[in-house]
């Protein structure tokens, strides 16, 4: 089982001072956050992508992935191409971070790249519901 799935953190969100709903504290992983469920882990992906849009004006697959998986640690170009192939989104087209279909596809693609296995869509959808319940 991949680290992201073991941590119930399908986006492999790094530990930081930002606290997410359902985050397990203290995390037993020295580098990555842990969540109480996969749905809460997906919710964190949605929250972080929405934060990128609101705080930094990042609203394209290229922008999101470049921030999420910087080239200092990843093959960002390959990551972008894979997310675009899996979602059908254009790398430089603005995306609507409030659109269920777009965002669940994006989160599932991020999880696929991060963990090497298909996302369980019921977990992705449950994470979206948790995210939307707070808006």
ABEGO torsion letter per residue (X at the ends): XBAAAAAGBAAGBBBBABBBBGBBOBBABAABBBBABAAAAAAAAAAAAAAAAAAAGBABAAAAAAAABBAAABBAAAAAAAAAAAAGBBAABBBBAABAAAAAAAAAAAAAAAAGBBBBAAAAAAAAAAAAAAX
